[in-house]
Structure formats: structure tokens, C-alpha cells
Amino acid sequence: MKEVLKELTQTNAIASNEEQIVELILSEVKDFNLEIIRDNIGSLILKKKGKEGSIKVAYYAHMDEVGFMVKNKTPEGMLNVIPIGAVRENARTNQLVNVTTSKGKIFKGMLQPNTSTDDLYVDLGADDLESISEISVGDMVTYDSKFYMINENRYMGKALDDRCGVAALIELIKLNMQTPNEIYYVFSSSEEVGLRGAQTSTYLIEPDYAFIVDVACSKSEFDRSYKNNRQLGKGPMILHYDKGMIPNYKFLNKVKSLADSSNIKYQEDMFSGGSTDASSVHLSKSGVKSLVIAIPNRYGHGPYAIGDLKDLNNTIKLLKILGEYEWEK
């Protein structure tokens, strides 16, 4: 688990530039005889075939991370960049970054600290355009962050949103669960820029039930009260509400009942200010019964976030139970 998560977080992939993550996922699950399906904007769908007419259960985790894209190159050899996704204001300057060209070559640089957070530049140590001739407009810029185990269970790295979810689905596949359902593992593209891959992939596979695996962090890491339902080590969050979806109440309560009967620790939460792939998934065609299972993190949308392996493992246990349950039409 730790090695998979480390590899995922060390891989660079902003929206619509996720092929390195796709290759890593396929390498990890190559022995499980899953049908490979792609939508037209980059999402990866892995199908575990069920009996004819069986219920379709889909799991979702998005592959893309927040980052930047090269907008212009200056005569002084600087890169003018724009944020891709909702990058934290305080993480837009004075950070180490990798610039990845279309040929896969990586240049090291830093987000310049002497500009406003609305007009961003990467300094590569160059002095002229010729020095950065291999870099093009549209190239990807991501944080240059390492992965750390900071104690027995707590990890720290970039792109935990949503490489935690991707890691959970990879580990779920490796469990090779026996199920009456047809299972789809959806690694969606371009969530951070508008939940796009979730919409196209759902239209393609037409699931009956969907479980969206994402992350969330508290507004205050000092809050350990009843108001903070995103605390590390207390299990995944089952969401009653996000800005784009309220789940079917009977469905939500069934999920809670299954978790309770298996003694899986979980938190109950609401996203008052944000949304997930569920917003797109649940509205596909005639509607999909959908629920968000969120993994608690500290921080996010910057160069580092912190998570807990216990929460990740409890998430996987819950997802397995939900996949093995015989759902009704």
C-alpha cells in the first residue's frame, strides 16, 4: 500500500495529462483480467464482468492533481503560468516545481515569490528564451514534493487529492472480491477543472450504483471538536451532502448499516462549499444512486498534505463490503 501510494504521489498529472497515472494503474493490476475501457477525454475504466443482467456497481477516483500550465514564456527566460484547479493562494509562490514537456523531459524551477498570486511565474534559473526553448506553451507544471512516512501510520506528500482514492481502488482490485455484481473501477480525468471525466465515463458505462472516493480536509487543523468530522484516524467520511449532490436517503442509511454491522469506523460529514465527481455521476441519464466516501486529509491543493493509513485501510474495507453486497435494481 505505502509503495503504491508513494509512486502515485510522485507521478505528475494535471487534468487531461494523466497518462503516466494510467500506465501506473495498469501495471499494478495487470494480473486481474479486467476489461480496459477508455472514454474520449482520458478516463480509465476497468471492468470486472458479472453475470448477464447483474447490477452494475461503479467506484470512482480522479487521477488529476491541482497544478499549473505554461501560458507564456518571457524574454528573460521565465514561465508565465496559470493555475489548473483551485490551488491554495498561499501555495502559488515560493514553491519548488517540475515543468514537464510534451516529450516527458523535466525541468526544475520555483514559483517566483516576488509576484502576485494572480500573475504567476516560474524561475528556471535561465536568462533568455533560448535557454528554455524545449519548453512549450501548454506544458504541465506540478509541485516538486517528496513522499514521507512521518510516523507509523501518517504519510505526507503531494496530490493526495485524489491519489489516496486511486490507491484505494488499486488495493480493492487486488483483493479480487467475489461479488454478484458487475464492477467498474473508474479512474476519472479532469475532476479538478469541472468533474468532466466522471460525466463522460458514467454515460458510457451506465451504472446502477456509484461510490465516489475522494478526500477532504478540515478548515482548522486545531479543531478536534464535534464540528470537525474530517479528523485523521477516525475513519472515512460518509457524506450526507455536497454542493452538487444529496444522496438517496435510503441508500445512504443502507451503507451506514453495512459499515456498522462490519464494525468499520466512519465519520459523517457534509461539504458545504465544494463538490465531487458525484455531482456529475448521479445526474447521468435517468440518474445513478451515488454516495461519496471521503478520506480525511490535513491541508490539500498545495505542495503537501497529510493522511493516515488506518483511514485508507478502513475505506478499502468499506468499499469491499459495498461491492460484495447484492444490491437491488
C-alpha positions in Angstrom: 0.0 0.0 0.0 2.7 2.5 1.1 4.8 1.9 -2.0 1.8 2.2 -4.4 0.7 5.5 -2.7 4.3 6.8 -2.9 4.6 6.0 -6.6 1.2 7.7 -7.3 2.1 10.9 -5.4 5.5 11.1 -7.1 3.9 10.9 -10.5 2.9 14.2 -12.2 -0.6 14.5 -13.7 -2.8 17.5 -14.1 -6.2 17.5 -15.8 -6.1 15.9 -19.3 -2.4 15.0 -18.8 -2.9 11.8 -16.8 -1.3 9.1 -19.0 1.5 8.4 -16.6 -1.0 7.6 -13.9 -2.9 5.4 -16.3 0.3 3.4 -17.1 1.0 3.0 -13.3 -2.5 1.8 -12.6 -2.4 -0.8 -15.4 1.0 -2.0 -14.3 -0.3 -2.6 -10.8 -3.5 -4.5 -11.8 -2.2 -6.4 -14.9 -2.8 -9.8 -13.4 -6.5 -9.5 -12.7 -8.0 -10.0 -16.1 -10.0 -6.8 -16.2 -11.5 -5.3 -19.4 -9.9 -2.0 -20.2 -12.3 0.8 -21.4 -11.4 4.4 -22.2 -13.6 7.4 -22.6 -12.7 10.1 -25.1 -11.2 12.6 -22.6 -8.8 10.3 -20.9 -10.6 8.4 -18.1 -9.6 4.8 -17.5 -12.4 2.3 -16.7 -11.6 -1.3 -15.6 -14.5 -3.7 -15.8 -14.9 -6.9 -13.7 -17.5 -8.7 -15.7 -20.5 -10.1 -13.9 -23.4 -12.4 -14.9 -25.7 -11.2 -17.7 -28.2 -8.7 -16.2 -26.4 -8.3 -13.0 -26.4 -5.0 -11.1 -23.6 -2.5 -12.1 -21.6 -1.1 -9.3 -19.0 1.6 -10.1 -16.2 3.1 -8.0 -14.7 6.4 -8.9 -11.4 8.1 -8.0 -10.0 11.0 -10.0 -6.4 10.9 -11.4 -5.6 14.5 -11.8 -4.0 16.8 -9.3 -4.0 20.6 -9.0 -1.1 22.3 -10.6 -0.2 24.8 -13.3 0.2 25.2 -17.1 2.6 27.3 -19.1 0.8 30.2 -20.6 3.7 32.4 -21.9 7.5 32.5 -22.0 9.2 35.8 -21.2 12.3 37.3 -22.9 14.1 36.8 -19.6 13.6 33.1 -19.6 10.7 33.0 -17.1 7.5 31.0 -17.5 4.2 32.7 -17.0 1.8 30.1 -15.7 -1.9 29.7 -14.8 -3.4 27.5 -12.0 -5.1 24.3 -13.1 -7.7 23.6 -10.4 -8.2 25.5 -7.1 -4.6 25.9 -6.0 -4.3 27.4 -2.5 -3.5 31.1 -2.6 -0.6 30.6 -0.2 0.9 27.8 -2.4 1.1 29.8 -5.5 4.5 31.4 -4.8 7.9 30.4 -3.5 7.4 26.6 -4.1 9.6 24.1 -5.9 8.1 22.8 -9.1 8.7 20.4 -12.0 8.0 21.5 -15.6 7.2 18.5 -17.8 7.5 18.9 -21.5 5.4 17.1 -24.1 8.3 14.8 -24.6 8.5 13.9 -20.9 11.6 15.9 -20.1 11.5 17.6 -16.6 13.0 21.0 -15.8 13.3 22.1 -12.1 12.3 25.5 -11.1 10.4 27.6 -8.5 7.3 29.7 -8.4 8.7 33.2 -8.1 7.9 34.8 -4.7 8.0 38.4 -6.0 4.7 38.4 -7.9 1.1 38.5 -7.0 -0.9 35.3 -6.7 -2.8 36.3 -9.8 0.2 36.8 -12.1 2.4 33.7 -11.6 5.9 33.0 -12.9 8.3 30.0 -12.7 12.0 30.8 -12.4 14.2 28.1 -14.0 17.5 29.9 -13.4 17.5 30.9 -17.1 18.3 34.3 -18.6 16.8 34.2 -22.1 14.3 32.4 -24.3 17.0 30.2 -25.9 17.7 28.5 -22.6 14.0 27.4 -22.3 13.5 26.5 -25.9 12.4 22.9 -25.1 9.5 24.1 -23.0 6.3 25.0 -24.8 3.0 26.8 -24.0 0.7 24.2 -22.5 3.4 22.2 -20.7 2.5 20.9 -17.3 3.8 22.3 -14.0 3.5 20.4 -10.8 4.9 20.6 -7.3 8.3 19.0 -6.7 7.4 17.3 -3.4 8.6 14.1 -1.8 6.6 11.3 -0.1 7.3 10.7 3.6 6.1 8.3 6.3 6.2 10.7 9.2 5.3 8.1 11.8 3.9 4.5 11.7 0.6 5.5 10.1 0.8 9.1 8.9 2.0 9.9 5.5 2.8 13.2 3.7 3.1 14.1 0.1 1.6 16.0 -2.9 -1.5 15.1 -4.8 -3.2 13.1 -2.1 -6.3 14.6 -3.7 -7.1 12.2 -5.2 -4.2 9.7 -5.3 -5.5 8.4 -2.0 -8.7 7.4 -3.8 -6.7 5.9 -6.7 -4.6 3.9 -4.3 -7.7 2.6 -2.5 -9.2 1.4 -5.8 -6.0 -0.3 -6.8 -5.8 -2.1 -3.5 -9.5 -3.0 -3.8 -8.9 -4.6 -7.2 -6.0 -6.7 -5.7 -8.5 -8.1 -3.1 -10.2 -9.8 -6.1 -13.6 -9.7 -4.3 -16.3 -12.3 -5.1 -19.4 -10.4 -5.9 -22.8 -10.9 -7.6 -22.4 -7.5 -9.2 -20.7 -6.3 -12.3 -17.9 -4.0 -11.1 -16.4 -0.9 -12.7 -13.4 0.9 -11.4 -13.4 4.4 -12.9 -10.2 6.4 -12.7 -11.7 9.7 -13.9 -9.9 12.5 -15.8 -10.2 16.3 -15.2 -12.1 16.4 -11.9 -10.2 19.4 -10.7 -11.4 21.5 -13.6 -15.1 20.6 -13.7 -15.8 17.0 -12.9 -15.5 16.2 -16.6 -14.3 12.6 -16.8 -17.0 11.5 -14.3 -19.7 12.7 -16.7 -18.3 11.1 -19.8 -17.4 7.7 -18.2 -20.7 7.4 -16.4 -22.6 8.0 -19.6 -20.5 5.2 -21.2 -21.0 2.5 -18.5 -24.5 3.3 -17.1 -24.0 2.1 -13.5 -26.9 1.4 -11.1 -24.9 2.4 -8.0 -21.8 4.6 -7.7 -19.3 5.1 -4.9 -17.1 8.2 -5.3 -13.9 8.0 -3.4 -12.3 11.5 -2.7 -10.6 13.4 0.1 -11.4 16.3 2.3 -9.7 18.4 5.0 -10.9 20.5 7.9 -10.8 24.3 7.8 -8.9 24.2 11.1 -6.4 21.5 12.0 -6.6 22.6 15.6 -10.3 21.7 15.8 -10.9 18.3 17.4 -14.5 19.1 18.4 -17.8 17.7 17.2 -17.7 20.3 14.5 -14.8 18.6 12.7 -15.9 15.4 11.1 -12.7 15.1 9.0 -10.3 14.0 11.6 -7.3 11.7 10.9 -7.5 8.2 12.3 -11.3 8.2 12.8 -12.2 6.5 9.5 -13.6 7.6 6.2 -16.4 10.1 5.9 -19.8 9.1 4.6 -21.2 12.3 3.0 -24.8 13.3 3.6 -24.4 16.3 1.3 -22.0 18.0 -1.0 -22.6 21.2 -3.0 -23.6 19.2 -6.1 -25.5 16.2 -4.7 -27.6 14.9 -1.8 -27.7 11.1 -1.8 -30.7 8.9 -1.7 -31.6 8.7 2.0 -32.5 5.0 2.0 -29.3 4.2 0.1 -27.1 6.2 2.4 -28.6 4.5 5.5 -28.1 1.1 4.0 -24.4 1.9 3.5 -24.2 3.0 7.2 -25.9 -0.2 8.3 -23.4 -2.3 6.3 -20.5 -0.4 7.8 -21.9 -0.7 11.4 -22.5 -4.5 11.0 -18.9 -4.9 10.0 -17.6 -2.6 12.8 -16.0 -0.2 10.4 -15.2 3.1 11.9 -16.5 6.1 9.9 -17.4 9.8 10.2 -20.5 11.6 8.9 -19.9 14.8 7.0 -21.2 17.4 4.7 -19.4 19.5 2.0 -21.0 23.0 2.3 -18.5 24.6 -0.1 -17.3 22.0 -2.6 -18.4 19.2 -4.7 -17.0 15.9 -6.1 -17.4 13.7 -9.1 -20.7 12.6 -7.6 -22.3 15.8 -8.9 -21.8 14.6 -12.4 -22.3 10.9 -11.8 -25.7 11.0 -10.1 -27.3 13.0 -12.9 -26.3 10.8 -15.8 -29.2 9.7 -18.0 -32.1 8.7 -15.7 -30.0 9.1 -12.5 -27.5 6.9 -10.6 -27.7 6.2 -6.9 -24.5 7.7 -5.7 -22.6 8.3 -2.5 -19.3 10.0 -1.6 -16.8 8.1 0.6 -14.2 10.6 1.6 -10.8 10.0 3.1 -9.7 12.6 5.7 -6.6 14.6 5.0 -4.9 17.7 6.5 -4.3 20.5 4.1 -4.6 20.0 0.4 -4.4 21.7 -3.0 -0.8 22.6 -2.3 2.6 21.0 -2.2 1.9 18.8 0.8 -1.0 17.1 2.6 -1.1 14.6 5.4 -3.1 11.4 5.7 -3.4 8.3 7.8 -3.1 4.7 6.6 -5.7 3.5 9.1 -8.3 5.7 7.3 -7.2 4.4 3.9 -7.5 0.8 5.1 -10.9 1.3 6.6 -12.0 2.9 3.3 -10.9 -0.1 1.4 -12.7 -2.5 3.8 -15.9 -0.5 3.4 -15.6 -0.4 -0.4 -15.2 -4.2 -0.5 -18.3 -4.7 1.6 -20.3 -2.4 -0.7 -19.1 -4.2 -3.7 -19.9 -7.7 -2.3 -23.5 -6.7 -1.2 -26.3 -7.9 -3.5 -27.9 -4.6 -4.4 -31.4 -4.4 -5.9 -32.5 -2.7 -9.1 
